[in-house]
Amino acid sequence: MCLQVPQDWFGTKTHGNGKMPEFKHPRPKFLSFLMCKCPRCGQEKVFQYSPFHITKFTSTKDGCGNCKLNYNPEPGFFFGAMYWSYAMLVGLIVTLSIVFSMVGLFDYAVYLIPVSIILLLPFIFRYSRMLMLYVVYPIMFKGEFRDKD
């Protein structure tokens, strides 16, 4: 049984011409998510710098230049990303523990898992924020977010 999100969750807020602009992703939404593109139009990047820029990988843009979606709709919106990152870290630790145990390197897991977490930190940070934008934003701010598939 598949649960479907009601269409009215995406809001009915109108703009100047009386209709909400309809945005079509140029690629599947999952690829837009992986590429860290805007959750509404899929055109602009959400982050200003590369994840490999050690000091600035956390810099999120204020909004999308194409569809004008505000990436920070309220103060503290991204505090919820802590829960996503926690879930991702738990999954990573469990997966790495199982893999190291199967390979026979479980004795070294106490060193290799923290190193893996440190190396993957920019990606965990980014994708926890992207989950906030792709999952939580359309539900909490349904009047400002609309996507037509």
Backbone torsions as a table, in degrees:
resi	resn	phi	psi	omega
1	MET	NA	128.3	-177.5
2	CYS	-106.1	128.9	177.4
3	LEU	-86.5	135.7	179.7
4	GLN	-114.2	142.3	178.1
5	VAL	-80.2	129.6	177.7
6	PRO	-59.6	142.3	-177.5
7	GLN	-63.8	-27.5	-178.5
8	ASP	-73.9	-5.8	175.7
9	TRP	-66.9	-21.8	-177.4
10	PHE	-89.2	3.8	171.2
11	GLY	81.4	167.1	179.1
12	THR	-132.6	22.2	-179.4
13	LYS	-61.8	133.1	-177.8
14	THR	-103.0	157.8	176.3
15	HIS	-110.9	-167.8	-173.6
16	GLY	-48.1	-42.0	-177.7
17	ASN	-86.1	4.6	177.9
18	GLY	92.5	-7.7	179.7
19	LYS	-127.3	147.3	175.0
20	MET	-74.3	132.4	177.4
21	PRO	-64.5	141.2	-178.9
22	GLU	-100.8	125.9	-176.8
23	PHE	-108.6	133.0	178.5
24	LYS	-113.5	127.4	178.1
25	HIS	-67.6	138.5	178.5
26	PRO	-74.2	-10.3	-179.3
27	ARG	-147.2	171.1	176.4
28	PRO	-58.2	146.3	-176.6
29	LYS	-58.9	-33.7	-180.0
30	PHE	-63.5	-39.4	177.1
31	LEU	-68.8	-37.4	175.6
32	SER	-62.4	-38.7	176.6
33	PHE	-62.2	-48.7	-179.1
34	LEU	-64.1	-32.3	-179.8
35	MET	-86.5	1.4	-179.7
36	CYS	57.7	50.8	177.6
37	LYS	-101.2	166.7	-179.1
38	CYS	-53.7	134.5	-178.5
39	PRO	-72.1	-19.6	-178.9
40	ARG	-90.5	-48.2	-176.0
41	CYS	-109.6	-21.2	178.5
42	GLY	74.6	16.6	-175.4
43	GLN	-98.7	-53.9	-172.8
44	GLU	-91.2	150.8	175.0
45	LYS	-74.6	145.3	179.8
46	VAL	-82.0	-33.0	-176.4
47	PHE	-104.5	147.1	-176.9
48	GLN	-77.4	-33.6	-173.3
49	TYR	-124.2	167.7	178.2
50	SER	-68.6	152.6	176.0
51	PRO	-66.9	-13.6	-179.8
52	PHE	-90.5	-2.9	174.7
53	HIS	-82.7	99.1	-167.0
54	ILE	-55.1	-40.8	-174.1
55	THR	-90.1	-16.6	-174.1
56	LYS	-126.1	20.2	-179.2
57	PHE	-69.6	-13.1	-179.1
58	THR	-88.8	-6.6	-174.6
59	SER	-71.2	109.5	177.0
60	THR	-98.7	138.7	176.7
61	LYS	-67.2	159.9	178.5
62	ASP	-72.6	-34.6	-178.5
63	GLY	-168.1	176.6	180.0
64	CYS	-83.6	132.5	177.9
65	GLY	-75.3	-19.0	-177.4
66	ASN	-88.6	-55.2	-175.1
67	CYS	-105.4	-0.8	177.7
68	LYS	64.0	27.5	175.6
69	LEU	-74.2	128.0	178.6
70	ASN	-80.3	120.3	-177.9
71	TYR	-77.0	-15.1	179.5
72	ASN	-125.4	78.2	-172.0
73	PRO	-68.5	-21.2	177.9
74	GLU	-151.7	154.6	178.0
75	PRO	-60.8	133.4	178.5
76	GLY	81.5	13.2	-178.4
77	PHE	-58.7	-38.9	-175.3
78	PHE	-84.1	4.5	173.4
79	PHE	-63.4	-29.0	177.5
80	GLY	-65.7	-19.3	178.9
81	ALA	-65.8	-20.1	177.0
82	MET	-61.0	-37.6	-179.5
83	TYR	-69.5	-39.1	176.5
84	TRP	-63.6	-44.5	-178.4
85	SER	-66.9	-35.1	176.2
86	TYR	-61.1	-46.4	179.3
87	ALA	-62.8	-40.0	179.0
88	MET	-66.0	-39.6	179.2
89	LEU	-67.0	-41.5	178.1
90	VAL	-62.4	-44.0	177.6
91	GLY	-62.1	-39.9	179.0
92	LEU	-66.1	-43.8	-179.1
93	ILE	-64.7	-44.1	179.6
94	VAL	-64.4	-44.8	-179.8
95	THR	-62.8	-47.1	179.7
96	LEU	-64.9	-35.5	177.5
97	SER	-63.2	-43.0	179.1
98	ILE	-66.2	-43.7	-179.3
99	VAL	-63.9	-46.2	-179.7
100	PHE	-64.7	-33.6	177.6
101	SER	-68.2	-40.9	-179.7
102	MET	-68.9	-33.8	-178.9
103	VAL	-81.4	-18.1	-179.5
104	GLY	93.9	17.5	179.8
105	LEU	-110.2	25.6	-176.3
106	PHE	-63.0	-27.1	178.0
107	ASP	-65.3	-27.4	-179.0
108	TYR	-94.3	-1.5	-177.0
109	ALA	-62.2	-30.9	-179.2
110	VAL	-64.7	-21.4	176.7
111	TYR	-99.2	-40.0	-173.5
112	LEU	-75.3	-33.6	-179.8
113	ILE	-67.2	-47.5	176.3
114	PRO	-61.6	-36.6	177.1
115	VAL	-64.2	-41.2	177.8
116	SER	-62.6	-42.1	179.2
117	ILE	-63.1	-43.9	179.8
118	ILE	-63.7	-40.8	179.7
119	LEU	-69.0	-33.2	-178.8
120	LEU	-91.5	0.1	-176.8
121	LEU	-54.0	-45.8	179.0
122	PRO	-60.4	-36.0	-179.1
123	PHE	-75.1	-38.2	176.4
124	ILE	-62.8	-43.2	178.4
125	PHE	-60.4	-49.3	-176.4
126	ARG	-64.8	-46.5	-175.9
127	TYR	-74.4	-23.7	172.7
128	SER	-69.4	-36.6	174.9
129	ARG	-69.7	-37.7	178.6
130	MET	-65.8	-35.8	175.7
131	LEU	-64.2	-36.4	175.4
132	MET	-62.1	-43.1	-178.3
133	LEU	-71.8	-37.6	-175.7
134	TYR	-86.4	-29.3	-175.4
135	VAL	-104.4	-50.3	-172.4
136	VAL	-82.1	-40.5	-175.9
137	TYR	-56.4	-50.1	-178.8
138	PRO	-64.0	-23.7	-179.6
139	ILE	-85.2	-44.8	-176.9
140	MET	-74.4	-37.7	-174.8
141	PHE	-119.5	57.8	-174.3
142	LYS	-63.8	-24.8	179.3
143	GLY	-74.6	-21.0	-178.5
144	GLU	-105.1	-8.0	-175.1
145	PHE	-122.8	124.8	177.7
146	ARG	-145.3	136.2	179.0
147	ASP	-138.9	128.1	179.0
148	LYS	-105.4	119.6	178.2
149	ASP	-88.3	NA	NA
